[in-house]
Amino acid sequence: MSATYFVRIDGIKYGPIDADGLRKMAATRKLSRDDRVSRDGKKWVSAANVEGLSFPPVEPTLSA
């Protein structure tokens, strides 16, 4: 059985999401390093601490 996760983004809880879906969310910036992730919906960690996730580099913003 595949691992399932829940995510909390801007206070809204989503899931269950399978591991591939979670990786896709991170790769497409739908999940940020600071968003919260849980396996059981009770113990939450930052997405940056979830093994196997990689996030694209943050693009610098231009200041006027």
N, C-alpha and C positions, 0 to 999 in steps of 0.2 A: 504494500500500500504506500502511496506517495505521501510525503509530508504535506500538511496543509497549514496555512497561516491566516492570521487576521492582521489588518493594518489599520492604523488610526491616522488620518490625514485631516488637519484643521478641525480636530474634534469629532470627525465622522468616522465610524467604524465600518470597514468593508471586509468581506470574506464569507466563507472560507475561500482561499486562493491557493492553488497548488504552487509548488516550488518553481516551475517554469514560468508561471504567471507572475510570480514575485520578481524573478530575475528580469523579465521583460519590462515590468513596471520601473525597476531601477534603471535599466538601460535606456529607457525612453523618457526619463526624468518625470514620470508620473509619481514616483516614490523618491523622496529626498533622503539624504543621510540622517536628517533630524526627525523624520517621521517615525512613528512607533510601530513595532511589529511584535506579534505574540503567536505562540503555537496553541495556547489554550484559551485565549481571550481574557486571561487573568494577570499573567506576568508579562509586562511589556518592556521591550528594550529598544534602543534607537536602531534604525535600519543599518547604520554604519557598523553595528556590532553583530550583524547576522552573517555567518560564514557563507561564502559563495556568492554574495552580491557584489557587483561592481557598478560604480557610478561614473558616468562620463564626466570629464573635467568641467569645472564651472567656467563659463565664458566670462571674461572681464567686461565690465560695463564701462561705457565711455561717459565721462563727466563733461558737462558743457562749460 
